[in-house]
Amino acid sequence: MNTRTLKKHLKYIVPEMRLALIKEPGTNPLPINTPSDLEKFVEPLRHYSEEYFIAYHLTARNEICNFQIISHGCLSASLVHPREVFKGALIANSYAIIVAHNHPGGSLTPSREDLETTETLIKAGDLLGVKVIDHIIVSSNGLCSLRETHGYMWS
């Protein structure tokens, strides 16, 4: 069976996926250089009663070009898998990502699971060529940058 016939045959068996990236008009992006630069983007997370995990996609100039809600959990947990975190980043051709999630209980202290998830995402990002710049924990009491408090994970 030649390639042409195979393509024709598969066309009826396997649905073809088409990808279209559409850039919506908006304000000029601001570079994210410090965790406080991200504060206005994570502000809504302070008010949610369930945990949300979000990935912010960055350009090579550290400008947010896109975001994706990865998971929406319960009061104390959300499920995060590297495949879901990096899928949107790869489609958006992101240079790097910053991930953030909220602690509805108000704590800014990272849990063991938060630290394990961060280490897994850093390793996956290194393999895929999409750097994980930071992991921000947000609560009604402020925000905590794991890059600042647990910088050893990035070395």
ROTI-583866 format. One record per residue: chain; residue in one letter; x, y, z of N, C-alpha, C, CB in turn. Coordinates in steps of 0.05 Angstrom, whole numbers. Glycine has a CB too. Layout:
A:a:X:Y:Z:X:Y:Z:X:Y:Z:X:Y:Z
...
END
This chain:
A:m:17:-23:0:0:0:0:18:25:0:-19:0:25
A:n:14:42:-20:31:66:-21:21:87:-1:32:77:-49
A:t:36:108:3:30:129:23:4:143:17:53:149:24
A:r:-1:148:-8:-25:162:-16:-50:146:-9:-25:168:-46
A:t:-49:120:-15:-72:102:-9:-75:100:21:-67:75:-22
A:l:-53:98:36:-55:96:65:-68:120:77:-26:92:77
A:k:-60:144:68:-72:169:78:-102:170:72:-58:193:65
A:k:-109:161:48:-137:161:40:-153:142:58:-140:154:10
A:h:-141:119:62:-154:99:79:-157:108:108:-138:72:78
A:l:-135:120:119:-136:129:147:-155:153:151:-108:137:155
A:k:-159:168:130:-176:191:132:-204:183:141:-177:206:105
A:y:-213:160:133:-240:151:140:-240:136:167:-251:133:119
A:i:-217:128:177:-216:113:202:-208:130:225:-196:89:199
A:v:-188:147:222:-177:163:243:-184:193:238:-146:160:245
A:p:-197:205:258:-204:234:254:-179:250:253:-222:244:277
A:e:-179:269:235:-155:287:232:-158:310:251:-153:297:203
A:m:-136:317:265:-136:339:284:-124:363:270:-120:332:310
A:r:-137:385:273:-126:410:263:-123:430:286:-145:422:241
A:l:-101:444:284:-94:463:306:-94:491:295:-67:456:318
A:a:-108:509:309:-109:537:301:-103:553:326:-136:545:288
A:l:-82:570:325:-76:588:347:-87:615:339:-45:589:352
A:i:-103:626:357:-115:653:351:-106:671:374:-146:651:349
A:k:-93:693:366:-85:713:386:-106:734:388:-57:725:379
A:e:-118:736:412:-138:756:416:-125:783:422:-157:748:439
A:p:-137:805:413:-126:831:419:-127:837:449:-140:853:403
A:g:-108:852:458:-108:859:487:-87:880:492:-102:834:504
A:t:-81:884:517:-61:903:524:-33:892:519:-63:912:554
A:n:-13:910:518:14:901:514:23:885:539:33:926:510
A:p:35:862:534:44:846:557:67:858:572:52:818:547
A:l:66:854:598:87:864:616:105:841:623:75:878:641
A:p:131:845:624:149:824:632:146:817:661:178:831:626
A:i:149:791:667:148:781:695:177:777:704:131:755:697
A:n:186:794:722:214:792:731:216:783:760:228:818:728
A:t:195:788:775:195:781:804:167:769:810:201:805:822
A:p:165:754:832:138:744:840:117:765:843:141:728:865
A:s:125:789:852:105:810:856:94:820:829:118:833:871
A:d:109:816:807:99:823:781:75:806:773:121:821:760
A:l:74:782:785:53:763:778:28:767:796:63:734:782
A:e:30:784:816:9:788:836:-18:794:823:16:809:855
A:k:-19:812:804:-45:819:792:-58:796:776:-42:843:774
A:f:-41:778:767:-51:755:752:-63:733:770:-29:743:734
A:v:-51:731:794:-60:710:812:-81:720:833:-37:698:827
A:e:-87:745:832:-106:758:851:-132:742:854:-112:786:843
A:p:-145:734:832:-171:719:836:-168:693:852:-182:713:809
A:l:-145:681:851:-141:656:866:-144:660:896:-113:644:860
A:r:-139:684:906:-141:689:935:-169:684:946:-133:718:941
A:h:-189:686:929:-217:686:937:-232:660:933:-231:708:923
A:y:-219:640:920:-233:615:915:-233:597:939:-220:600:891
A:s:-255:582:942:-258:564:965:-248:536:958:-287:563:974
A:e:-241:531:933:-229:505:925:-202:511:912:-248:490:905
A:e:-186:491:911:-159:494:900:-160:494:870:-140:472:911
A:y:-145:513:858:-142:515:829:-112:514:824:-154:541:817
A:f:-104:501:802:-76:500:793:-76:512:765:-65:471:794
A:i:-59:532:761:-59:547:735:-30:548:725:-70:575:739
A:a:-27:546:699:-1:550:686:-2:575:669:7:525:668
A:y:17:593:673:20:617:658:42:612:637:26:642:676
A:h:36:616:612:56:611:591:71:637:584:42:600:565
A:l:97:635:582:114:658:578:129:658:551:134:661:601
A:t:134:681:541:151:684:517:180:684:527:144:710:501
A:a:198:686:508:227:688:514:234:713:529:244:686:489
A:r:216:734:528:220:759:543:205:758:570:211:783:526
A:n:197:735:579:182:731:604:156:747:605:200:740:627
A:e:143:749:582:117:762:581:96:740:580:114:781:556
A:i:74:743:595:53:723:595:38:725:569:33:727:619
A:c:38:703:554:24:702:528:-1:686:529:43:691:506
A:n:-5:670:550:-28:652:552:-29:641:581:-26:630:531
A:f:-52:630:588:-54:615:613:-73:592:609:-64:634:636
A:q:-71:573:627:-88:549:626:-95:540:654:-75:527:610
A:i:-120:536:659:-129:524:684:-124:494:682:-159:530:692
A:i:-105:484:697:-97:455:695:-117:438:711:-69:451:706
A:s:-123:446:735:-142:430:751:-157:448:771:-128:408:765
A:h:-180:438:778:-197:450:798:-204:428:817:-224:464:785
A:g:-195:432:842:-197:410:861:-218:415:882:-171:405:874
A:c:-213:403:905:-231:406:928:-218:425:948:-236:378:941
A:l:-226:423:973:-216:442:993:-186:440:997:-230:438:1019
A:s:-175:417:995:-147:414:1002:-129:401:981:-145:397:1027
A:a:-139:396:957:-122:383:938:-131:389:909:-121:353:942
A:s:-113:387:890:-120:388:862:-101:368:848:-119:417:850
A:l:-110:356:828:-94:336:814:-78:349:791:-111:313:803
A:v:-52:344:791:-35:357:771:-17:335:759:-18:380:783
A:h:-17:334:732:1:316:718:17:332:698:-15:293:704
A:p:43:326:696:60:342:677:49:343:649:88:330:677
A:r:37:321:640:25:320:613:6:343:609:12:293:607
A:e:-12:347:629:-32:368:626:-20:396:628:-53:364:647
A:v:1:398:645:14:424:649:28:433:624:34:423:672
A:f:42:415:611:58:423:588:44:421:561:83:406:587
A:k:21:408:560:7:406:535:1:433:523:-19:390:539
A:g:-12:450:539:-19:477:530:6:494:525:-36:491:551
A:a:26:491:541:51:506:537:64:499:511:71:501:560
A:l:64:474:504:76:466:478:60:476:454:79:435:477
A:i:34:474:457:16:484:435:20:514:431:-13:477:441
A:a:23:528:453:26:558:452:55:566:445:18:570:478
A:n:72:546:441:100:551:435:114:568:457:103:565:408
A:s:108:561:482:118:577:504:148:571:509:103:570:530
A:y:161:592:517:190:589:524:193:578:552:204:617:521
A:a:175:587:569:176:579:597:148:581:609:196:597:613
A:i:145:570:634:119:572:648:124:580:677:104:546:646
A:i:104:592:688:102:596:717:76:583:726:103:627:725
A:v:77:566:745:53:553:755:45:566:782:56:522:758
A:a:19:565:787:9:577:812:-15:561:821:2:607:808
A:h:-18:559:847:-43:547:858:-49:561:884:-40:517:861
A:n:-74:558:892:-83:571:917:-86:551:939:-109:586:912
A:h:-83:561:964:-89:547:988:-113:560:1001:-64:546:1008
A:p:-137:549:997:-161:562:1008:-160:566:1038:-185:546:1000
A:g:-145:549:1052:-144:551:1082:-127:575:1092:-133:526:1093
A:g:-113:588:1074:-98:612:1082:-68:608:1086:-109:623:1106
A:s:-59:582:1087:-31:577:1092:-14:583:1067:-27:547:1099
A:l:9:594:1072:28:599:1050:51:578:1051:40:627:1051
A:t:50:560:1069:71:539:1071:66:517:1051:72:528:1100
A:p:86:511:1034:82:489:1015:80:462:1028:105:489:994
A:s:62:446:1019:59:419:1029:80:401:1016:31:407:1023
A:r:83:377:1026:102:357:1014:94:352:985:101:331:1030
A:e:68:350:980:58:346:952:64:370:934:27:341:953
A:d:63:394:945:70:418:929:99:417:921:65:444:946
A:l:116:409:939:145:407:933:151:385:913:161:403:959
A:e:138:362:916:141:339:898:131:346:870:127:314:908
A:t:108:359:869:97:368:843:116:387:829:70:381:846
A:t:127:406:844:146:425:833:171:412:822:154:446:854
A:e:182:393:837:206:379:827:200:363:802:217:360:849
A:t:177:350:801:169:335:777:166:353:753:143:320:783
A:l:153:376:757:149:395:735:175:406:725:130:417:743
A:i:194:412:743:220:423:735:234:402:718:237:430:760
A:k:234:377:726:247:356:711:234:352:683:247:329:726
A:a:207:352:683:193:349:658:198:372:639:163:346:663
A:g:199:396:650:204:420:634:232:420:622:201:445:651
A:d:252:410:638:279:408:627:280:388:604:298:398:649
A:l:265:366:606:264:347:584:251:358:559:250:322:592
A:l:230:374:563:214:385:541:225:411:530:186:388:549
A:g:244:423:544:254:449:535:236:472:542:259:448:505
A:v:219:469:562:202:491:571:208:495:601:171:485:566
A:k:223:516:607:232:520:635:208:526:653:252:543:636
A:v:210:515:678:191:523:699:205:545:715:183:499:718
A:i:196:570:712:209:593:725:203:594:755:199:618:711
A:d:178:588:762:170:590:790:145:575:795:167:619:799
A:h:139:569:820:114:558:829:105:576:852:116:528:839
A:i:82:589:848:71:609:867:48:596:882:63:635:852
A:i:49:599:908:26:591:925:12:617:933:35:574:950
A:v:-14:617:929:-30:641:935:-51:635:956:-44:651:908
A:s:-54:653:975:-76:651:994:-86:679:1001:-66:636:1020
A:s:-106:680:1018:-116:706:1026:-95:722:1042:-142:702:1043
A:n:-74:708:1050:-52:722:1066:-29:731:1049:-42:703:1087
A:g:-31:728:1022:-9:737:1005:-1:715:985:15:745:1021
A:l:25:716:978:35:695:960:63:687:968:35:705:931
A:c:70:663:960:96:651:967:109:640:942:93:629:989
A:s:133:649:936:147:639:912:165:615:922:165:661:900
A:l:160:592:910:177:569:917:205:573:906:165:543:906
A:r:209:588:885:235:594:875:251:610:896:234:610:849
A:e:238:628:910:252:644:930:256:628:956:236:669:937
A:t:236:611:964:238:597:990:251:570:987:211:594:1001
A:h:250:557:964:261:530:960:278:530:933:238:509:958
A:g:295:550:931:311:553:906:329:529:899:328:577:909
A:y:335:513:919:352:489:913:340:471:892:357:474:939
A:m:314:471:889:301:454:870:308:461:841:270:455:873
A:w:317:486:836:323:495:810:353:492:804:315:524:806
A:s:369:482:823:398:480:817:406:453:809:414:489:841
END
